[in-house]
């Protein structure tokens, strides 16, 4: 969270802070402080709980984006939709500590017809909600109004071009005109309903085919009405930089300021995490549609899960042998570990400093 605040432009920082504060309680504040102390000390066994949650309510998508594991069918985890009882269980167990839940991971959230049910339940527990979508669906006024009335805090929309030809270069199978229509309908309905939420974020994934359109985004946004424009960088995942014979190098922008750092796991524009400073094992939790608890959202291997919420209570998973072993990697004084996890092969852990 702290890295996010440091990397967030002032133009939208105020809005995000207002959303976070609206869901803050004394209990959550003390947990955040405890979490940050544990993280600073790189403690292995935690008395604190994650305050950020990523949930994959469905891991399928209708698009075929060339650098996406989902779009290219490169997942090892079976496809499926989350049973709502899984979401309810995790929220009931740690909801009092959660500041925000991201209802997106490997799939397109709106393919889950019950997605707003998840939003509503989170809000009943006073938890902020975030959805990222390709928004390439036909939404009528009634469905769009339901999104607004659900109380969703942030809706991030992927629109990687201001013309159909450029947009379709990467968002294969998407409908440019439908996405534009949806954003305009959403922003106009927000005004009609006198609603400030959801905060609409236009995410523009910069690549060599669309980088020339970046200077024109602000002007184009006057037609859309998004609350902010975010330039996203291409994501490099260790062991997953090549999907379906499509190389990352084929998409890298010519302008170096739009390129991700070499050998980086993360988009340094969205997370800005320096190497050796992984915070997932302390601050956050990633939950798969099948109940699998993952050490971070960059893992899609079911065999690498640290546990399953359907088999164990979260508190037992949070300090189990896998978590303790993974957190031990980040101590200055290394200890011999008998149990290796996915984290042991992660470049962030290897470059701990």
C-alpha positions, 0 to 999 in steps of 0.5 A: 500500500505504501509503495502504491501511494508513493507511485500514485500521481497527485491527481488521483491520490486524493481520490484513492485516499478518500476511498481508503479512509472511508473504509478505515476503522480503528481495528484496521488501522492497528492491524495495518500498523502491526503489519508494517512493523512485522514487514519492516522487521521481516518477521516470519510468524505474524500476529497481524493479518493481510489488509489487501485481498485479491480474489479470482471469482472466475479465471476465464476471459473472452479475449485472446491477448497475446502476452496474457496466460489466460488469453493464450490458454497457458494456465495450469489451474483448471478453469472455473467460477468461484462458489460464493461460499468460498468468498464468504468464508474468507471475508467472514474470517478476515474481513474485519482487517481488510481495507480493500479487495481486488475482485480480479486476477486471471479472469474477466470479472464480468464473465461471473454473472454474480460479481456484484453479489461479491461487491455487495457482500464486501461492502456490508463488511465495510471493505473497499472494492476494485474491479479491472475489466476489458469492458467489452460486453453489451451493457444496457442502462439497467445493468450499468446502473446496477454497477453504480448502485452496488457501491463499487469503489473503483472500476479500471477499464483496459482500453489500449488505443483510441482507434479500433485498429490500434486497440485490436492489435493487443485486445484480440477479440475485443470490441473498441466501440463497445468499450467506448460506449460503455465508459461513456454510458457509465460516466453519464449515468454517474452524473444522473444518479449523483454518484461519485463511485465507481471511480473510473480509471482508464488503463492504457497498456503502452506498447510499440503499436500504441505509444504514439497515441499517448499524447492524444489520450487526454483529449480523447478522454473528454469524450469518455469522462474517466476520472483518471488515465493510467499508463500501464507497462507490459508485465514480465512474469518469471517463466512466462515471458513467452506465450504461444510463440509471442515474444515480449520483445515484439511489443516493447515500446521504443520509448524507454520510459514506457518499458518495464525494468529488465528482469522485473517481475512487476509492472513498476508503474502499477506496483513500483516494488524495488527488487528485494522488497516483496510485501505480499507475504505480509500485507496481501493474500491472493485467493483462487476461484477454487479456494487456493491460497497463493503467496502472490498474484503472479502465481497461477500454479495450483501445485504451488498454493500455500493452502486451501481455504476450503480445507483449513481456516485462514489463520492456520494457513497464514502461519503454516510451514510454507509461509514461514519458510517463504518469509524466512527468505527475506531475513538478513540472517539466512536460515536453513529451510527444509521446505522450498516454495515457489518463492525460493525460485523468485527473482525478488527473493534471490535479490533480497537486499 
